[in-house]
Amino acid sequence: MATKGAKSRREFFIERAKGFARQVFRSKRGTAGILILAFFTAIALAAPILAKHNPTYDYHVSGLRACPSWFKYFVPADVNENFDATEKPGFYTENSIGDWNITIFQSSNAIIRYEFNNSFGSLKSGPGSLQIFMKRVNPDVPSNVSTIIIEPRKDYYLPSVAPPKRFIVPVSFFAEGVENLTSVNVRIDIINLEKGNVTTLAFMKIKSSTEGWVEPEPRVDSYDTSFKSKIGGMFEVTVDPVEVIFTNRGYYRIRVEISFMDDQPLVKAAPVLFYIDDLNFKVYGNSYGLLGTDDQGRDIFSQLVYGAQISLFVGIVSSVVSVVIGLFVGLVAGFVGGVVDEILMRITDALLVIPTLPLMIVLIAVLSPSIWNIILVIGVLGWMGFARTVRSQTLSLKERTFVEAARAAGGGTFHIIRYHIIPNVMSLVYVSLATSVPSAIVSEAALSWLGLFDPNIMSWGKMLHDAQNYIYLWWWVIPPGLCIALVALSFILIGYAIDDILNPKLRERR
């Protein structure tokens, strides 16, 4: 019988929930609010699928403060995008060698060949590298100069008159047996195929075996200060390297030239092994993705998508905390009354008159701005108004005849509160939950905008904080602000719809 009774209760609650849902959807405001909230909830849940990058730690996915890529349909002369000579830099597999054109110019007394080494690679990319083998045909006769040239199969095309934001040529070398030669010279050039200009980006003269993997010094990176000085000295200017190298529309090619200099009459010279890894030619464009990048080159769309998770989580959890506290204080104060009521209400009044935002700032600064501390502070400082409302309702309810009847039947305080008071104030709970979420979301955004944010997460408020010095980049500023407004609006609309249904004074009579 107990099982049958429990089943009947479940069916009753299910039917009641369905009826409540039907009433909410009859309200245009409720329907609009639910649809908006469902949209953002779907985005939050699908964030790992929709966003390609970590919103906090994936720096330099494109140039700094890049515009959205769809700008190219409106201002094509000013927009360029990212480019990679190879999708996965570093020689991971034998097939990766196919991304490069390798040309050998060997003297008559030299043998040069290359192959994939699957077990030896740099610390950056792990096992796998391009291995070059060189030796004399006649060990007693110098082979003079032999060269191997490595170029990507894909050339970079600059479609705009504006230069890209940045370019890098990562590469690592390891040499064995170079003591048997005069030196191994490595030169990295970039060629403007339209004009025929050649700019040397790096030059290395290796005279002995290396103790580990080595890179050009300075590294080929247009953001590197030493590299900027080097290129600026070549052109006798102090501008960004991209501006003096990418001077026109058209194709550009990177070239790595390795020359084995052998003019010493050594006796029976041993072979030389030369390894190359991490090689790539990467250009960071001035446009990226749906919403561009921020001032650290992070994807703004990824930040917006993951920000939905944080803002909804903070808003809902903070509201639950504040409603639970307010419900408890209001019930106790209203039902117990007397000194307990007086003390609780004076504490409530004291918290009500204290400016909330300054108090939040002080508490977060003291506790440290972690996401849980932010939720705790917002929740603990948001219950006072709801507590007063619950107290007023409880004062009215405890004088009702059904409560008197429960007392006469021997019902204790907790029994009456649980079975007679709480069910009659739940309508206030539902409305307060819906209407307090916007306040919590805005509070989190305000704290983040002021710099009190968890550095390990990305919220819409933190996005606005990061963008405050770049207000002119509207594609960075407007989306998080608009999302905050829409989510707040959705909960307000749902709250109004619930209030219309549960409040007898507002309920439509049909």
C-alpha positions as CSV (number, residue, x, y, z in Angstrom):
1,M,0.0,0.0,0.0
2,A,2.9,2.3,0.8
3,T,4.3,1.7,-2.6
4,K,1.0,2.4,-4.2
5,G,0.6,5.6,-2.2
6,A,4.1,6.8,-3.2
7,K,3.4,6.0,-6.8
8,S,0.2,8.0,-6.6
9,R,2.0,11.0,-5.1
10,R,4.6,10.8,-7.8
11,E,1.9,10.8,-10.5
12,F,0.2,13.7,-8.8
13,F,3.4,15.8,-8.7
14,I,4.1,14.9,-12.3
15,E,0.7,16.0,-13.4
16,R,1.0,19.1,-11.3
17,A,4.3,20.0,-12.9
18,K,2.9,19.4,-16.4
19,G,0.0,21.7,-15.6
20,F,2.3,24.3,-14.2
21,A,4.5,24.1,-17.3
22,R,1.4,24.5,-19.6
23,Q,0.4,27.6,-17.7
24,V,3.9,29.1,-18.0
25,F,3.9,28.5,-21.7
26,R,0.5,30.1,-22.1
27,S,2.3,33.3,-20.9
28,K,4.1,35.1,-23.8
29,R,6.6,36.5,-21.3
30,G,7.2,33.1,-19.8
31,T,7.6,31.5,-23.2
32,A,10.1,34.2,-24.3
33,G,12.1,33.8,-21.1
34,I,12.3,30.1,-21.3
35,L,13.4,30.2,-24.9
36,I,16.2,32.7,-24.2
37,L,17.3,30.7,-21.2
38,A,17.2,27.4,-23.1
39,F,19.4,29.0,-25.8
40,F,22.1,30.1,-23.3
41,T,21.9,26.8,-21.4
42,A,22.5,24.9,-24.7
43,I,25.5,27.1,-25.4
44,A,26.9,26.5,-21.9
45,L,26.5,22.8,-22.2
46,A,27.9,22.6,-25.7
47,A,30.9,24.9,-24.9
48,P,33.5,22.1,-25.3
49,I,32.1,21.4,-28.7
50,L,31.5,25.0,-29.9
51,A,34.7,26.5,-28.7
52,K,38.1,25.4,-30.1
53,H,40.3,27.0,-27.5
54,N,40.7,27.4,-23.7
55,P,39.3,30.8,-23.0
56,T,41.8,31.7,-20.3
57,Y,45.1,30.1,-21.3
58,D,45.2,29.7,-25.1
59,Y,47.2,32.8,-26.0
60,H,48.1,34.0,-29.5
61,V,45.7,31.9,-31.4
62,S,45.9,34.8,-33.9
63,G,47.2,38.4,-33.9
64,L,46.5,40.6,-30.9
65,R,43.1,42.4,-31.1
66,A,42.2,40.7,-34.4
67,C,38.9,41.6,-35.9
68,P,36.3,38.9,-36.7
69,S,37.1,36.9,-39.9
70,W,33.7,37.9,-41.5
71,F,35.1,41.4,-41.9
72,K,36.7,40.2,-45.0
73,Y,33.4,40.3,-46.8
74,F,33.1,44.0,-46.0
75,V,36.7,45.3,-46.1
76,P,38.7,42.7,-48.0
77,A,41.6,45.1,-48.6
78,D,42.3,45.3,-44.8
79,V,41.8,41.7,-43.7
80,N,44.1,38.7,-43.6
81,E,43.9,35.4,-41.8
82,N,46.2,32.9,-40.1
83,F,48.5,30.7,-42.1
84,D,50.4,27.5,-41.2
85,A,52.9,25.9,-43.6
86,T,52.1,22.6,-42.0
87,E,49.1,21.7,-39.9
88,K,51.2,20.0,-37.2
89,P,54.7,21.4,-36.8
90,G,57.5,19.0,-36.1
91,F,58.2,15.8,-38.0
92,Y,55.9,13.4,-36.2
93,T,55.5,10.9,-39.0
94,E,57.2,10.0,-42.2
95,N,54.3,11.5,-44.1
96,S,55.0,14.9,-42.5
97,I,58.1,15.2,-44.6
98,G,55.7,15.5,-47.6
99,D,54.7,18.9,-46.4
100,W,58.1,20.2,-47.5
101,N,60.0,20.4,-50.8
102,I,63.6,19.3,-50.1
103,T,66.2,19.9,-52.8
104,I,69.8,18.7,-52.6
105,F,72.8,20.3,-54.3
106,Q,75.7,18.1,-53.6
107,S,79.3,18.3,-54.8
108,S,80.9,15.5,-56.7
109,N,82.7,14.2,-53.7
110,A,79.8,14.3,-51.2
111,I,76.8,12.1,-50.5
112,I,73.8,13.7,-48.9
113,R,70.5,12.0,-48.1
114,Y,67.7,12.6,-45.8
115,E,65.1,10.3,-44.0
116,F,62.6,10.3,-41.2
117,N,64.0,9.4,-37.8
118,N,61.1,8.1,-35.7
119,S,62.9,7.9,-32.3
120,F,64.9,11.1,-32.0
121,G,63.2,14.6,-31.7
122,S,63.3,17.8,-29.8
123,L,62.0,18.3,-26.3
124,K,59.2,20.5,-27.7
125,S,57.6,18.0,-30.1
126,G,58.9,14.7,-28.9
127,P,60.1,11.8,-31.0
128,G,60.4,12.3,-34.7
129,S,62.7,14.5,-36.8
130,L,64.2,15.0,-40.2
131,Q,67.6,13.4,-40.3
132,I,70.2,14.6,-42.9
133,F,73.3,12.4,-43.5
134,M,76.4,13.7,-45.2
135,K,79.8,12.1,-45.9
136,R,82.6,12.3,-48.5
137,V,82.8,9.9,-51.4
138,N,86.6,10.0,-51.1
139,P,87.4,10.4,-47.4
140,D,90.8,12.0,-48.2
141,V,89.5,14.8,-50.4
142,P,87.4,17.8,-49.2
143,S,84.0,18.0,-50.7
144,N,83.8,21.8,-50.7
145,V,80.2,23.0,-50.4
146,S,77.0,20.9,-50.5
147,T,73.6,22.4,-49.8
148,I,70.1,21.2,-48.9
149,I,67.2,23.5,-49.3
150,I,63.9,23.0,-47.4
151,E,60.8,24.9,-48.5
152,P,57.1,24.4,-47.6
153,R,54.8,23.1,-50.3
154,K,52.3,25.8,-49.4
155,D,53.3,29.5,-49.9
156,Y,51.7,32.2,-47.9
157,Y,49.3,34.4,-49.8
158,L,48.8,37.9,-48.3
159,P,45.4,39.1,-49.7
160,S,45.4,42.5,-48.1
161,V,47.3,45.8,-48.3
162,A,47.5,45.6,-44.5
163,P,50.3,43.4,-43.2
164,P,49.6,40.4,-40.8
165,K,50.0,40.9,-37.1
166,R,52.9,38.5,-36.5
167,F,55.0,35.7,-38.1
168,I,57.2,33.1,-36.5
169,V,59.5,30.4,-37.9
170,P,60.0,27.8,-35.2
171,V,62.9,25.4,-35.8
172,S,65.3,23.3,-33.8
173,F,68.6,21.8,-34.9
174,F,70.9,19.0,-33.5
175,A,74.3,18.3,-35.0
176,E,76.8,15.3,-34.7
177,G,80.2,15.1,-36.2
178,V,80.5,18.7,-37.4
179,E,84.1,18.8,-36.2
180,N,85.0,16.9,-39.3
181,L,83.9,19.9,-41.5
182,T,84.7,23.6,-41.5
183,S,81.2,24.3,-40.4
184,V,77.5,23.8,-41.1
185,N,75.8,27.1,-42.1
186,V,72.1,27.5,-41.6
187,R,70.2,30.4,-43.2
188,I,66.5,31.2,-43.0
189,D,65.2,33.5,-45.6
190,I,61.8,34.9,-46.5
191,I,61.1,35.6,-50.2
192,N,58.7,38.0,-51.6
193,L,57.8,36.1,-54.8
194,E,56.0,39.1,-56.4
195,K,59.1,41.4,-56.1
196,G,61.8,38.8,-55.8
197,N,63.1,40.4,-52.5
198,V,64.9,38.1,-50.2
199,T,65.2,38.9,-46.5
200,T,67.5,36.9,-44.2
201,L,65.7,36.2,-41.0
202,A,68.4,34.1,-39.2
203,F,72.0,32.8,-39.8
204,M,73.8,30.2,-37.8
205,K,77.4,28.9,-38.2
206,I,77.7,25.6,-36.4
207,K,81.4,24.5,-36.0
208,S,81.0,21.6,-33.6
209,S,78.5,19.0,-32.4
210,T,75.8,20.5,-30.3
211,E,75.2,19.4,-26.8
212,G,71.4,19.5,-27.3
213,W,68.8,20.9,-29.6
214,V,69.6,24.6,-30.5
215,E,67.5,27.3,-32.1
216,P,68.4,30.5,-34.0
217,E,69.4,33.4,-31.8
218,P,67.4,35.6,-31.7
219,R,64.5,33.3,-32.5
220,V,62.5,34.2,-35.6
221,D,59.5,35.9,-34.1
222,S,58.3,39.3,-35.1
223,Y,57.2,39.9,-31.5
224,D,60.7,39.2,-30.1
225,T,62.5,42.4,-29.1
226,S,65.9,41.2,-30.2
227,F,64.6,40.0,-33.6
228,K,62.9,43.4,-34.1
229,S,66.2,45.1,-33.4
230,K,68.0,42.8,-35.9
231,I,65.5,43.4,-38.7
232,G,65.3,47.1,-37.9
233,G,69.0,47.4,-38.2
234,M,69.0,45.7,-41.6
235,F,66.4,48.1,-42.9
236,E,67.7,51.1,-40.8
237,V,64.2,51.5,-39.4
238,T,62.6,50.8,-36.0
239,V,59.2,49.6,-37.2
240,D,57.6,46.2,-36.8
241,P,59.3,43.5,-38.9
242,V,55.9,42.6,-40.6
243,E,55.7,46.1,-42.0
244,V,59.0,46.0,-43.7
245,I,58.8,42.4,-44.9
246,F,55.1,42.1,-46.0
247,T,55.0,45.2,-48.1
248,N,52.5,44.2,-50.8
249,R,49.8,41.7,-51.7
250,G,51.0,38.4,-53.1
251,Y,52.9,35.2,-52.2
252,Y,55.7,34.8,-49.7
253,R,57.9,31.7,-49.1
254,I,60.1,30.7,-46.3
255,R,63.3,28.9,-47.1
256,V,65.8,27.0,-44.9
257,E,69.2,26.5,-46.5
258,I,71.7,24.2,-44.8
259,S,75.2,24.3,-46.3
260,F,77.9,21.8,-45.4
261,M,81.2,23.7,-45.7
262,D,84.0,21.2,-46.2
263,D,87.3,22.7,-47.4
264,Q,89.7,21.2,-44.8
265,P,92.1,18.4,-46.1
266,L,91.1,16.1,-43.3
267,V,92.1,12.4,-43.5
268,K,89.2,10.0,-43.7
269,A,86.6,12.5,-42.4
270,A,83.7,10.8,-40.5
271,P,80.0,11.2,-41.6
272,V,77.9,14.1,-40.3
273,L,74.4,13.8,-38.9
274,F,72.2,16.9,-38.9
275,Y,68.6,16.8,-37.4
276,I,65.8,19.3,-37.9
277,D,62.6,19.4,-35.9
278,D,59.7,21.8,-35.0
279,L,59.9,23.4,-38.4
280,N,57.0,25.6,-39.4
281,F,56.1,29.0,-41.0
282,K,53.2,30.5,-39.1
283,V,51.6,33.8,-39.9
284,Y,49.1,35.3,-37.4
285,G,46.5,37.3,-39.3
286,N,44.6,40.5,-38.2
287,S,41.3,38.6,-38.3
288,Y,40.1,35.4,-36.5
289,G,36.9,33.4,-35.9
290,L,33.5,34.8,-35.2
291,L,34.5,37.5,-32.8
292,G,38.2,38.0,-33.2
293,T,40.8,38.0,-30.4
294,D,41.5,40.0,-27.3
295,D,44.6,42.0,-26.3
296,Q,46.5,38.7,-25.5
297,G,45.4,36.9,-28.7
298,R,42.8,34.7,-27.0
299,D,39.6,33.7,-28.9
300,I,36.7,36.0,-27.9
301,F,34.1,33.5,-29.1
302,S,35.5,30.8,-26.9
303,Q,35.4,33.3,-24.0
304,L,31.8,34.1,-24.7
305,V,30.7,30.5,-24.9
306,Y,32.5,29.4,-21.7
307,G,31.4,32.6,-20.0
308,A,27.8,31.4,-20.3
309,Q,28.7,28.4,-18.1
310,I,30.2,30.6,-15.4
311,S,27.6,33.4,-15.4
312,L,24.7,30.9,-15.3
313,F,26.4,28.8,-12.6
314,V,27.2,31.9,-10.4
315,G,23.8,33.3,-10.9
316,I,21.8,30.2,-10.1
317,V,24.0,28.9,-7.2
318,S,24.2,32.4,-5.6
319,S,20.4,32.7,-5.8
320,V,19.9,29.3,-4.3
321,V,22.1,30.3,-1.4
322,S,20.4,33.6,-0.8
323,V,16.9,32.1,-1.1
324,V,17.7,29.3,1.4
325,I,19.1,31.8,3.9
326,G,16.2,34.2,3.4
327,L,13.7,31.4,3.7
328,F,15.2,30.1,7.0
329,V,15.5,33.5,8.6
330,G,12.0,34.6,7.5
331,L,10.3,31.4,8.7
332,V,12.1,31.5,12.1
333,A,11.5,35.2,12.6
334,G,7.8,35.1,11.6
335,F,6.8,31.8,13.3
336,V,8.8,32.1,16.5
337,G,8.4,35.8,17.0
338,G,9.3,37.6,20.2
339,V,13.0,38.2,20.9
340,V,14.1,35.9,18.1
341,D,12.1,37.9,15.6
342,E,13.5,41.2,16.9
343,I,17.1,40.1,16.8
344,L,16.8,38.5,13.3
345,M,15.0,41.6,11.9
346,R,17.6,44.0,13.3
347,I,20.4,42.0,11.8
348,T,18.4,42.1,8.5
349,D,17.9,45.9,8.7
350,A,21.6,46.4,9.5
351,L,22.6,44.5,6.4
352,L,20.0,46.2,4.3
353,V,21.4,49.7,5.0
354,I,25.0,48.8,4.2
355,P,25.9,49.5,0.6
356,T,26.1,46.0,-0.9
357,L,28.7,46.5,-3.7
358,P,31.4,48.2,-1.4
359,L,30.8,45.4,1.2
360,M,31.2,42.8,-1.6
361,I,34.4,44.4,-2.7
362,V,35.9,44.4,0.8
363,L,34.9,40.8,1.5
364,I,36.2,39.4,-1.9
365,A,39.5,41.3,-1.4
366,V,39.9,39.7,2.0
367,L,38.8,36.2,1.1
368,S,40.6,36.2,-2.3
369,P,38.6,36.3,-5.6
370,S,37.9,32.6,-6.2
371,I,34.7,31.6,-7.9
372,W,33.4,29.9,-4.7
373,N,34.1,33.0,-2.6
374,I,32.3,35.2,-5.2
375,I,29.3,32.9,-5.0
376,L,29.3,32.8,-1.2
377,V,29.6,36.6,-0.9
378,I,26.8,37.3,-3.4
379,G,24.6,34.6,-1.8
380,V,25.2,35.8,1.8
381,L,24.5,39.4,0.9
382,G,21.3,38.8,-1.1
383,W,18.8,37.3,1.2
384,M,17.6,40.2,3.3
385,G,14.7,41.4,1.2
386,F,13.4,37.9,0.6
387,A,13.6,37.2,4.4
388,R,11.3,40.1,5.1
389,T,8.8,39.0,2.5
390,V,8.8,35.4,3.9
391,R,8.4,36.8,7.5
392,S,5.4,38.8,6.5
393,Q,3.8,35.8,4.8
394,T,4.6,33.6,7.8
395,L,3.0,36.0,10.2
396,S,-0.2,35.9,8.2
397,L,-0.2,32.1,7.8
398,K,0.4,31.2,11.4
399,E,-2.9,32.9,12.4
400,R,-4.9,30.9,9.8
401,T,-7.4,28.3,11.1
402,F,-5.6,25.3,9.5
403,V,-2.5,26.2,11.5
404,E,-4.6,26.4,14.7
405,A,-6.2,23.1,13.8
406,A,-2.7,21.5,13.4
407,R,-1.7,22.8,16.8
408,A,-4.9,21.5,18.4
409,A,-4.1,18.1,16.8
410,G,-0.8,18.1,18.6
411,G,1.5,19.2,15.7
412,G,4.8,20.6,16.8
413,T,6.6,23.7,15.5
414,F,8.7,21.9,12.9
415,H,5.8,19.8,11.8
416,I,3.7,22.9,11.2
417,I,6.5,24.8,9.5
418,R,7.3,21.8,7.2
419,Y,3.8,20.7,6.2
420,H,1.7,23.9,6.5
421,I,3.9,27.0,6.3
422,I,6.6,26.1,3.8
423,P,4.1,24.8,1.1
424,N,2.3,28.1,1.3
425,V,5.4,30.2,0.9
426,M,6.9,28.2,-2.0
427,S,5.3,30.5,-4.5
428,L,7.5,33.2,-3.1
429,V,10.5,30.9,-3.3
430,Y,10.0,30.2,-7.0
431,V,9.5,33.9,-7.9
432,S,12.5,35.0,-5.8
433,L,14.7,32.4,-7.3
434,A,13.8,33.6,-10.8
435,T,14.2,37.3,-10.1
436,S,17.3,37.1,-7.9
437,V,19.4,35.3,-10.6
438,P,19.8,38.5,-12.7
439,S,21.0,40.4,-9.7
440,A,23.6,37.8,-8.9
441,I,24.8,37.7,-12.5
442,V,25.1,41.5,-12.6
443,S,26.9,41.5,-9.2
444,E,29.5,39.0,-10.5
445,A,29.9,41.1,-13.7
446,A,30.4,44.2,-11.6
447,L,33.0,42.5,-9.3
448,S,34.9,41.1,-12.3
449,W,34.8,44.5,-14.1
450,L,36.4,46.0,-11.0
451,G,39.2,43.4,-11.2
452,L,37.9,41.0,-8.5
453,F,37.6,37.9,-10.6
454,D,38.9,34.3,-10.5
455,P,42.0,34.3,-12.7
456,N,41.5,30.7,-13.7
457,I,38.1,31.1,-15.3
458,M,36.5,33.4,-17.9
459,S,33.2,35.1,-17.3
460,W,31.3,37.8,-19.2
461,G,32.2,40.2,-16.4
462,K,35.9,39.4,-16.9
463,M,35.6,39.9,-20.6
464,L,34.3,43.4,-20.0
465,H,37.1,44.1,-17.6
466,D,39.7,43.0,-20.2
467,A,38.0,45.1,-22.8
468,Q,37.6,48.4,-20.9
469,N,40.7,49.9,-22.5
470,Y,39.5,48.9,-26.0
471,I,35.9,50.2,-26.1
472,Y,36.3,51.0,-29.8
473,L,36.5,47.2,-30.5
474,W,32.7,46.9,-30.4
475,W,32.8,43.2,-31.4
476,W,34.6,42.5,-28.1
477,V,32.6,44.8,-25.8
478,I,29.0,44.4,-27.1
479,P,28.6,40.5,-27.0
480,P,29.3,39.9,-23.3
481,G,27.2,43.0,-22.3
482,L,24.3,41.8,-24.5
483,C,24.5,38.3,-23.2
484,I,24.3,39.6,-19.6
485,A,21.3,41.6,-20.5
486,L,19.5,38.8,-22.3
487,V,20.1,36.2,-19.5
488,A,18.9,38.7,-16.9
489,L,15.8,39.4,-19.0
490,S,15.0,35.7,-19.4
491,F,14.9,35.2,-15.7
492,I,12.9,38.4,-15.1
493,L,10.3,37.3,-17.7
494,I,10.1,33.8,-16.2
495,G,9.7,35.4,-12.7
496,Y,6.8,37.6,-14.0
497,A,5.1,34.5,-15.5
498,I,5.4,32.5,-12.3
499,D,4.1,35.4,-10.3
500,D,1.1,35.7,-12.6
501,I,0.4,32.0,-12.0
502,L,1.0,31.7,-8.3
503,N,-0.1,35.1,-7.0
504,P,-3.9,35.1,-6.5
505,K,-4.1,38.8,-7.0
506,L,-2.4,38.7,-10.4
507,R,-3.8,35.3,-11.6
508,E,-5.9,35.6,-14.7
509,R,-9.5,34.5,-14.2
510,R,-10.9,32.5,-17.0
